[in-house]
Amino acid sequence: MNDKRRSFLKKLFYIFLYSFSQFTLFADTKDILREQVAFKIAKKLNYLKLDKFSLKQFSIAYINEHKLLAINNFNVEHAASHFLLSSDFFESAQNDRKIIMLKEYYNPYSGCTNSIARFL
């Protein structure tokens, strides 16, 4: 009985250890991918003042929306334009001296959120 219990606990420990290692490797990969996406967008839009936290939030949303698994199938042009559409860049009359903040993740399939524009 004691040997069965010991082998069961040993197997349970190995399963836990394996699943924990897989989770941490996956989490590290996601963080590295998020940093790479944020870096490439910041490099593309280097002439603008970008908020670091907004860039981080956008890269997380962009990775989740486009189901990005690796940086090699990443389109920097698309992500940079998507970031500008999601930010307050166009509302501030394209002022390049102002720090650009993320408003909400841009979804082209949702309706206009401006209540006055609905009546025009």
Sine and cosine of phi, psi and omega as CSV:
sin_phi,cos_phi,sin_psi,cos_psi,sin_omega,cos_omega
0.00,0.00,-0.69,0.73,-0.03,-1.00
-0.91,0.40,-0.61,0.79,0.03,-1.00
-0.92,0.39,-0.63,0.78,0.04,-1.00
-0.90,0.44,-0.68,0.73,-0.01,-1.00
-0.91,0.41,-0.68,0.73,0.00,-1.00
-0.89,0.45,-0.69,0.72,0.01,-1.00
-0.92,0.38,-0.59,0.80,0.06,-1.00
-0.90,0.44,-0.71,0.70,0.02,-1.00
-0.91,0.41,-0.59,0.81,0.03,-1.00
-0.91,0.42,-0.70,0.72,0.03,-1.00
-0.91,0.42,-0.65,0.76,0.03,-1.00
-0.89,0.46,-0.65,0.76,0.04,-1.00
-0.90,0.44,-0.69,0.72,0.01,-1.00
-0.91,0.42,-0.62,0.78,0.05,-1.00
-0.90,0.44,-0.70,0.72,0.02,-1.00
-0.89,0.46,-0.70,0.71,-0.01,-1.00
-0.89,0.45,-0.67,0.74,0.01,-1.00
-0.91,0.42,-0.72,0.70,-0.03,-1.00
-0.92,0.39,-0.59,0.81,0.04,-1.00
-0.92,0.40,-0.65,0.76,0.01,-1.00
-0.92,0.40,-0.60,0.80,0.04,-1.00
-0.92,0.40,-0.63,0.78,0.01,-1.00
-0.91,0.42,-0.70,0.71,-0.02,-1.00
-0.93,0.36,-0.59,0.81,0.06,-1.00
-0.91,0.42,-0.65,0.76,0.02,-1.00
-0.92,0.40,-0.66,0.75,0.00,-1.00
-0.90,0.43,-0.65,0.76,0.03,-1.00
-0.91,0.41,-0.62,0.79,0.03,-1.00
-0.90,0.43,-0.67,0.74,0.03,-1.00
-0.90,0.44,-0.65,0.76,0.02,-1.00
-0.91,0.41,-0.66,0.75,0.03,-1.00
-0.91,0.42,-0.67,0.75,0.03,-1.00
-0.90,0.44,-0.66,0.75,0.03,-1.00
-0.89,0.46,-0.68,0.74,0.02,-1.00
-0.91,0.42,-0.62,0.79,0.02,-1.00
-0.92,0.39,-0.67,0.74,0.02,-1.00
-0.90,0.44,-0.71,0.70,0.01,-1.00
-0.89,0.45,-0.64,0.77,0.01,-1.00
-0.91,0.42,-0.69,0.72,-0.02,-1.00
-0.92,0.39,-0.61,0.79,0.05,-1.00
-0.92,0.39,-0.69,0.72,0.02,-1.00
-0.89,0.45,-0.59,0.81,0.04,-1.00
-0.93,0.37,-0.63,0.78,0.01,-1.00
-0.92,0.38,-0.64,0.77,-0.02,-1.00
-0.97,-0.24,0.69,0.73,-0.09,-1.00
-0.93,0.37,-0.30,0.96,0.00,-1.00
-0.99,0.13,-0.10,1.00,0.02,-1.00
-0.94,-0.33,0.41,-0.91,0.08,-1.00
-1.00,-0.04,0.95,-0.32,-0.06,-1.00
-0.97,-0.25,0.65,-0.76,0.10,-1.00
-0.97,0.24,0.78,-0.62,-0.07,-1.00
-0.90,0.43,-0.67,0.74,-0.01,-1.00
-0.92,0.40,-0.64,0.77,0.04,-1.00
-0.90,0.45,-0.63,0.77,0.03,-1.00
-0.91,0.41,-0.62,0.79,0.04,-1.00
-0.91,0.41,-0.72,0.69,0.01,-1.00
-0.90,0.44,-0.65,0.76,0.01,-1.00
-0.91,0.42,-0.67,0.74,-0.03,-1.00
-0.91,0.42,-0.58,0.82,0.07,-1.00
-0.90,0.44,-0.73,0.68,0.00,-1.00
-0.91,0.41,-0.62,0.78,-0.01,-1.00
-0.92,0.40,-0.66,0.75,0.02,-1.00
-0.90,0.44,-0.67,0.74,0.00,-1.00
-0.94,0.35,-0.63,0.78,-0.04,-1.00
-0.93,0.36,-0.68,0.74,-0.07,-1.00
-0.99,-0.13,0.08,1.00,0.04,-1.00
0.78,0.63,0.78,0.63,-0.03,-1.00
-0.97,0.23,0.80,-0.60,0.01,-1.00
-0.93,-0.37,-0.40,0.92,0.01,-1.00
-0.57,-0.82,0.37,-0.93,-0.05,-1.00
-0.98,0.21,-0.26,0.97,-0.05,-1.00
-0.96,0.29,-0.36,0.93,0.07,-1.00
-0.96,-0.28,0.66,0.75,-0.06,-1.00
-0.92,-0.38,0.79,-0.61,0.01,-1.00
-0.98,-0.19,0.95,-0.32,-0.08,-1.00
-0.92,0.38,-0.63,0.78,-0.01,-1.00
-0.87,0.49,-0.72,0.69,-0.01,-1.00
-0.90,0.44,-0.69,0.72,-0.02,-1.00
-0.92,0.39,-0.64,0.77,0.00,-1.00
-0.92,0.40,-0.68,0.73,0.03,-1.00
-0.93,0.38,-0.58,0.82,0.05,-1.00
-0.92,0.40,-0.60,0.80,0.05,-1.00
-0.91,0.42,-0.68,0.73,0.00,-1.00
-0.91,0.42,-0.60,0.80,0.05,-1.00
-0.93,0.36,-0.48,0.88,0.00,-1.00
-0.99,0.11,-0.18,0.98,-0.08,-1.00
-0.98,-0.19,-0.08,-1.00,0.04,-1.00
-1.00,-0.08,0.37,0.93,-0.05,-1.00
-0.89,0.46,-0.70,0.72,-0.05,-1.00
-0.99,0.17,-0.39,0.92,0.07,-1.00
-0.97,0.24,-0.41,0.91,0.00,-1.00
-1.00,-0.07,0.43,0.90,0.05,-1.00
0.85,0.53,0.59,0.81,0.06,-1.00
0.82,0.57,0.66,0.75,0.02,-1.00
-0.97,0.23,0.90,-0.43,-0.05,-1.00
-0.99,0.12,-0.09,1.00,0.05,-1.00
-1.00,0.01,-0.29,0.96,-0.02,-1.00
-1.00,0.08,0.56,-0.83,0.06,-1.00
-0.96,0.29,0.79,-0.61,-0.07,-1.00
-1.00,0.06,0.83,-0.56,-0.02,-1.00
-0.93,-0.38,0.51,-0.86,0.04,-1.00
-0.98,0.18,0.77,-0.63,0.06,-1.00
-1.00,0.00,-0.92,0.40,0.06,-1.00
-0.41,-0.91,0.41,-0.91,-0.03,-1.00
-0.91,0.42,0.81,-0.59,-0.08,-1.00
-0.95,0.31,0.81,-0.58,0.07,-1.00
-0.84,-0.54,0.93,-0.36,-0.06,-1.00
-0.94,0.35,-0.25,0.97,-0.04,-1.00
-1.00,-0.03,-0.14,0.99,0.05,-1.00
-1.00,0.03,0.36,-0.93,-0.02,-1.00
-0.97,0.25,0.11,-0.99,0.01,-1.00
-0.94,0.34,0.71,-0.71,-0.03,-1.00
-1.00,0.01,-0.13,0.99,0.02,-1.00
-0.98,0.20,0.89,-0.46,-0.08,-1.00
-0.94,0.34,-0.48,0.88,0.01,-1.00
-0.96,0.30,-0.56,0.83,-0.04,-1.00
-0.92,0.39,-0.34,0.94,0.01,-1.00
-0.93,0.37,-0.47,0.88,-0.07,-1.00
-1.00,-0.04,-0.11,0.99,-0.03,-1.00
-1.00,0.05,0.00,0.00,0.00,0.00
